[in-house]
Amino acid sequence: MSAALDSLLDLLDLERIEQDIFRGRSRSAVVPRVFGGQVAAQALVAAGRTVPADRAAHSLHAYFLRPGDPGAPIVYSVDRIRDGRSFTTRRVVAVQHGKPIFHLSASFQSHEDGMDHQAAMPSAPDPETLPTAAEMLPRYADRFSDPRMVDRLLEARAAVDLRYVDAPPFATAGEPREPRSQVWFRTHGKLADDPLLHVCMATYVSDMTLLDSVLLAHGRGGWAIGDVVGASLDHAMWFHRPFRADEWLLYDQQSPSASGGRGLGQARIYTADGRLVITVIQEGLVRVPRD
């Protein structure tokens, strides 16, 4: 296991400070606020720790309410909304400086058999043939006005092996492309056999690139380039089948719409052998900076 992954796992290991109340820390991000994937993953950890182990997370719906302060702890308060025969529902509010910054509703289900079908996996190259972040990012160092940006991006993604199938938005800024993006990802090291941990890790990664397809449609390079400003607004995930976040997952993303200063990204996540395991939808604030 890499030191970066060990540090991320420690970040997700929340401190229980009271029944159904947990405290988490933050890590530095590319932008000067708490990374949305971190607070979503931590909130799901908090919810999951109040649910029987035989009930797996099958969906989450979340709203990002305020920017998080990476220098302050985050308190997660869990509300036990429902404990049914098959489903368990939890609501989590993340608070900093006395104000809510994030709200999550998550549902968990005991295992049962039923009808089974899925959308076919799209074509994608073998992830082992694609460049790593350490190989790819330095090629585009001249695209960033901040000379430290390559190092900051590498640090932010050090726990995850994330590989772009096509050039990322910052590599083709100024050239509109089809609003679709694919990345392969897996953690830099093996994880414990805890289904909740794998779901939380996928939740963490899901916020890294989902709005890339919005940027591609308009030839924008993104937050690291500085030709857009924005933030995640809401985020929804459905977990269809078991998976491991330490094995290759294909994140197939597209944007059906952007308007009113908002962009919508939707995606499907597949295992390397073609099983559809997650569906993700996110709307984000995407604004062109004013002169």
C-alpha positions as CSV (number, residue, x, y, z in Angstrom):
1,M,0.0,0.0,0.0
2,S,1.3,3.5,-0.9
3,A,1.8,6.1,1.8
4,A,-0.7,8.3,0.1
5,L,-3.4,5.6,0.2
6,D,-2.6,4.9,3.8
7,S,-3.1,8.6,4.5
8,L,-6.4,8.7,2.7
9,L,-7.7,5.6,4.6
10,D,-6.7,7.4,7.8
11,L,-8.7,10.4,6.6
12,L,-11.8,8.2,6.1
13,D,-11.4,6.6,9.5
14,L,-13.7,9.1,11.4
15,E,-13.5,9.7,15.1
16,R,-16.6,8.9,17.0
17,I,-17.2,11.7,19.5
18,E,-20.8,10.7,20.5
19,Q,-23.5,8.3,19.5
20,D,-24.2,9.0,15.8
21,I,-21.8,12.0,15.8
22,F,-18.4,11.8,14.1
23,R,-15.5,14.1,13.4
24,G,-13.3,14.1,10.4
25,R,-10.2,16.0,9.2
26,S,-9.4,17.4,5.7
27,R,-6.4,17.3,3.4
28,S,-5.2,20.0,1.0
29,A,-6.9,20.1,-2.4
30,V,-6.2,21.7,-5.8
31,V,-8.7,24.4,-5.0
32,P,-8.6,26.3,-1.6
33,R,-11.6,24.4,-0.1
34,V,-12.4,20.9,1.0
35,F,-12.5,18.5,-1.9
36,G,-16.1,17.4,-2.5
37,G,-15.3,13.8,-2.9
38,Q,-13.7,13.8,0.5
39,V,-16.7,15.2,2.4
40,A,-19.1,12.9,0.5
41,A,-17.0,9.8,1.3
42,Q,-16.6,10.8,5.0
43,A,-20.4,11.4,5.3
44,L,-21.0,7.9,3.8
45,V,-18.6,6.4,6.3
46,A,-20.5,8.1,9.1
47,A,-23.8,6.8,7.8
48,G,-22.4,3.3,7.2
49,R,-21.2,3.0,10.8
50,T,-24.7,3.2,12.1
51,V,-26.0,0.5,9.8
52,P,-25.9,-3.3,10.2
53,A,-22.9,-4.8,8.4
54,D,-25.2,-7.1,6.3
55,R,-26.8,-4.1,4.6
56,A,-24.9,-2.6,1.7
57,A,-25.1,1.0,0.4
58,H,-27.2,1.1,-2.7
59,S,-27.6,4.8,-3.2
60,L,-26.7,8.3,-2.0
61,H,-28.0,11.8,-2.8
62,A,-26.1,14.8,-1.6
63,Y,-26.0,18.6,-1.8
64,F,-22.9,20.7,-1.4
65,L,-24.1,23.7,0.6
66,R,-21.0,25.8,1.5
67,P,-17.3,25.6,0.7
68,G,-15.5,23.6,3.3
69,D,-12.6,25.0,5.3
70,P,-9.6,22.5,5.0
71,G,-8.1,23.9,8.1
72,A,-11.0,23.0,10.4
73,P,-12.5,19.7,11.5
74,I,-15.8,18.6,10.1
75,V,-18.5,17.2,12.4
76,Y,-20.9,14.7,10.9
77,S,-24.3,14.2,12.6
78,V,-26.2,11.1,11.5
79,D,-30.0,10.9,11.7
80,R,-31.5,7.4,11.8
81,I,-34.4,8.1,9.4
82,R,-35.6,4.5,9.0
83,D,-34.7,0.9,9.8
84,G,-37.0,-1.3,7.8
85,R,-37.1,-5.0,7.0
86,S,-35.1,-4.7,3.9
87,F,-33.9,-1.1,3.7
88,T,-32.1,1.3,6.1
89,T,-32.1,5.1,5.5
90,R,-29.7,7.6,7.0
91,R,-29.4,11.4,6.8
92,V,-26.0,13.0,7.5
93,V,-25.3,16.7,7.9
94,A,-21.7,17.9,7.8
95,V,-21.0,21.1,9.9
96,Q,-18.1,23.5,10.1
97,H,-18.0,26.7,12.2
98,G,-21.5,26.2,13.3
99,K,-23.0,26.0,9.8
100,P,-24.0,23.0,7.5
101,I,-21.7,22.6,4.5
102,F,-23.0,19.4,3.2
103,H,-26.1,17.2,3.3
104,L,-26.3,13.5,2.4
105,S,-29.1,10.9,2.3
106,A,-28.0,7.3,1.9
107,S,-29.9,4.1,1.6
108,F,-28.7,0.6,2.5
109,Q,-30.3,-2.8,1.6
110,S,-30.0,-6.3,2.7
111,H,-29.0,-8.8,0.0
112,E,-31.8,-10.3,-2.2
113,D,-32.0,-11.9,-5.6
114,G,-34.1,-10.4,-8.4
115,M,-34.2,-9.5,-12.1
116,D,-30.8,-8.7,-13.6
117,H,-29.8,-6.8,-16.7
118,Q,-27.4,-3.9,-17.5
119,A,-26.3,-1.6,-20.3
120,A,-23.3,-2.9,-22.2
121,M,-19.8,-1.6,-21.4
122,P,-18.4,0.8,-24.0
123,S,-15.2,0.1,-25.7
124,A,-12.0,1.4,-24.0
125,P,-8.3,0.6,-24.2
126,D,-6.5,-1.6,-21.7
127,P,-5.7,0.7,-18.7
128,E,-2.2,-0.8,-18.5
129,T,-1.4,0.8,-22.0
130,L,-2.3,4.3,-20.8
131,P,0.1,6.8,-19.2
132,T,0.0,7.3,-15.5
133,A,-0.6,10.7,-14.0
134,A,3.1,11.0,-13.2
135,E,3.9,10.4,-16.9
136,M,1.1,12.5,-18.4
137,L,0.8,15.6,-16.3
138,P,4.4,17.0,-16.8
139,R,3.7,17.1,-20.5
140,Y,1.2,19.9,-19.9
141,A,3.1,21.9,-17.4
142,D,3.2,24.9,-19.7
143,R,-0.6,25.0,-19.7
144,F,-0.7,26.0,-16.1
145,S,0.0,29.6,-14.9
146,D,0.9,28.3,-11.5
147,P,4.3,26.4,-11.8
148,R,3.3,24.3,-8.8
149,M,0.1,23.0,-10.4
150,V,1.5,19.7,-11.7
151,D,2.9,18.8,-8.2
152,R,-0.5,19.8,-6.6
153,L,-2.4,17.7,-9.0
154,L,-0.1,14.7,-8.5
155,E,-0.4,15.1,-4.7
156,A,-4.2,15.3,-4.8
157,R,-4.4,12.1,-6.8
158,A,-1.4,10.2,-5.2
159,A,-3.7,7.6,-3.5
160,V,-5.4,6.7,-6.8
161,D,-4.0,5.5,-10.1
162,L,-6.2,7.5,-12.5
163,R,-5.5,7.2,-16.2
164,Y,-7.2,9.3,-19.0
165,V,-8.3,7.4,-22.1
166,D,-8.2,10.7,-24.1
167,A,-6.5,14.0,-23.4
168,P,-7.9,15.8,-20.3
169,P,-9.6,19.2,-20.7
170,F,-6.6,21.2,-19.8
171,A,-4.6,19.6,-22.6
172,T,-7.0,20.8,-25.3
173,A,-8.2,24.1,-23.9
174,G,-9.6,26.3,-26.7
175,E,-10.7,23.3,-28.8
176,P,-14.3,22.1,-28.2
177,R,-14.8,18.4,-28.3
178,E,-17.5,15.8,-27.9
179,P,-18.8,16.1,-24.3
180,R,-17.5,12.7,-23.3
181,S,-14.6,11.5,-21.2
182,Q,-13.3,8.2,-20.0
183,V,-10.8,7.4,-17.2
184,W,-9.7,4.2,-15.6
185,F,-9.0,4.2,-11.9
186,R,-8.0,2.0,-8.9
187,T,-6.4,2.7,-5.6
188,H,-2.6,2.6,-5.3
189,G,-2.6,-0.6,-3.2
190,K,-4.9,-3.3,-1.9
191,L,-7.9,-2.5,0.4
192,A,-9.4,-4.5,3.2
193,D,-12.4,-6.8,2.3
194,D,-14.9,-4.3,3.6
195,P,-17.7,-3.5,1.0
196,L,-18.4,-0.1,2.6
197,L,-14.7,0.9,2.3
198,H,-14.8,0.2,-1.5
199,V,-18.0,2.1,-1.9
200,C,-16.6,5.1,0.0
201,M,-13.4,5.0,-2.0
202,A,-15.4,5.1,-5.3
203,T,-17.4,7.9,-3.9
204,Y,-14.2,9.8,-3.2
205,V,-12.9,9.4,-6.8
206,S,-16.3,10.0,-8.4
207,D,-16.0,13.8,-7.8
208,M,-12.5,14.1,-9.5
209,T,-13.4,14.1,-13.2
210,L,-17.2,14.0,-13.6
211,L,-17.6,17.5,-14.9
212,D,-14.7,17.1,-17.4
213,S,-17.3,16.4,-20.2
214,V,-19.0,19.7,-19.6
215,L,-15.7,21.5,-20.1
216,L,-14.8,19.6,-23.2
217,A,-18.0,20.6,-25.0
218,H,-16.9,24.3,-24.6
219,G,-13.2,24.0,-25.1
220,R,-12.5,24.9,-21.5
221,G,-9.4,23.7,-19.6
222,G,-10.9,23.7,-16.1
223,W,-10.2,24.9,-12.6
224,A,-6.4,24.2,-12.9
225,I,-6.2,26.4,-16.0
226,G,-8.4,29.1,-14.5
227,D,-10.7,29.6,-17.6
228,V,-13.7,28.5,-15.5
229,V,-14.8,28.8,-11.9
230,G,-17.2,26.5,-10.3
231,A,-18.0,23.9,-7.7
232,S,-20.1,20.7,-7.2
233,L,-23.7,21.5,-6.4
234,D,-25.3,18.1,-6.0
235,H,-24.2,14.5,-6.4
236,A,-26.1,11.2,-6.7
237,M,-24.8,7.6,-7.0
238,W,-26.5,4.2,-7.3
239,F,-24.4,1.1,-6.5
240,H,-25.7,-1.8,-8.5
241,R,-23.4,-4.7,-7.9
242,P,-20.4,-5.5,-5.7
243,F,-17.0,-4.3,-6.8
244,R,-13.5,-3.6,-5.5
245,A,-12.0,-0.1,-5.8
246,D,-8.5,-1.6,-5.8
247,E,-9.2,-3.2,-9.1
248,W,-9.5,-1.3,-12.4
249,L,-12.8,0.5,-12.9
250,L,-13.8,2.4,-16.1
251,Y,-15.5,5.7,-15.5
252,D,-17.4,6.5,-18.7
253,Q,-18.7,10.2,-18.4
254,Q,-20.7,12.5,-20.6
255,S,-22.6,15.8,-20.4
256,P,-26.1,16.0,-21.8
257,S,-26.6,19.7,-20.9
258,A,-25.2,22.9,-19.6
259,S,-27.2,26.1,-19.1
260,G,-27.7,28.9,-16.5
261,G,-24.2,28.7,-15.2
262,R,-24.6,25.0,-14.4
263,G,-23.4,21.8,-16.1
264,L,-24.7,18.3,-15.8
265,G,-22.4,15.2,-15.9
266,Q,-23.7,11.7,-15.9
267,A,-21.6,8.5,-15.9
268,R,-21.5,4.8,-15.6
269,I,-18.7,2.8,-13.9
270,Y,-17.8,-0.7,-15.0
271,T,-15.4,-3.3,-13.8
272,A,-12.7,-4.5,-16.2
273,D,-14.8,-7.6,-17.0
274,G,-17.8,-5.5,-18.1
275,R,-20.1,-5.4,-15.1
276,L,-22.0,-2.2,-14.6
277,V,-21.5,-1.4,-10.9
278,I,-22.3,2.3,-10.4
279,T,-24.3,5.1,-12.0
280,V,-23.4,8.7,-11.1
281,I,-25.0,12.0,-11.8
282,Q,-23.7,15.4,-10.8
283,E,-24.6,19.0,-11.4
284,G,-22.0,21.6,-10.9
285,L,-21.6,25.4,-11.0
286,V,-19.6,26.2,-14.1
287,R,-19.0,29.8,-14.9
288,V,-16.7,31.7,-17.2
289,P,-14.7,34.2,-15.3
290,R,-15.5,37.8,-15.9
291,D,-12.8,40.1,-17.1
